[in-house]
């Protein structure tokens, strides 16, 4: 029996995709993971080039906030970004 990693719905006729998500969750969760992962990469890119300490701090906060958001997906067994959000948030 298949069971969705995110909503935990399952059953004999339940189907999940390769990430372990049902179709409704896949349409919601995967774009959110991609958006938050991209936010981390963009903030890291801006941080590397920023000269102003306040701007660098703001980008660090963006990275941490996005990583903390992704933690709830990782807690359900989904892969998010590389490195994993758990390493970024800690």
C-alpha positions, -999 to +999 in steps of 0.1 A: +000+000+000+012+034-009+012+063+016+019+099+009+049+112+029+034+147+033-003+142+041+000+106+052-031+095+032-028+061+018-047+030+011-051+001-013-058+024-043-035+053-033-008+062-057+024+082-050+050+096-073+087+090-072+092+114-043+065+095-023+038+122-026+002+119-038-008+140-068-023+169-048+007+171-024+031+168-053+015+198-070+019+219-038+050+206-021+075+202-049+072+238-062+075+251-027+107+231-021+121+243-054+112+279-046+127+278-011+159+260-024+163+287-051+159+314-024+187+298-005+210+297-035+202+333-045+207+346-010+241+329-008+251+344-042+241+379-030+259+373+003+292+364-015+292+397-034+278+420-008+301+445+008+277+461+033+276+441+066+239+449+070+232+434+036+253+403+044+234+398+076+200+402+058+210+375+033+221+352+061+187+357+077+170+349+043+191+316+041+182+306+076+145+314+072+142+294+039+162+265+055+139+264+085+109+263+062+124+233+043+131+215+076+094+204+079+098+187+045+130+170+055+113+158+087+088+139+065+116+122+046+116+144+015+149+157-001+151+194-004+184+211-013+221+205-013+234+207+013+204+196+032+184+223+050+191+207+083+228+215+079+221+251+068+197+258+097+219+244+124 
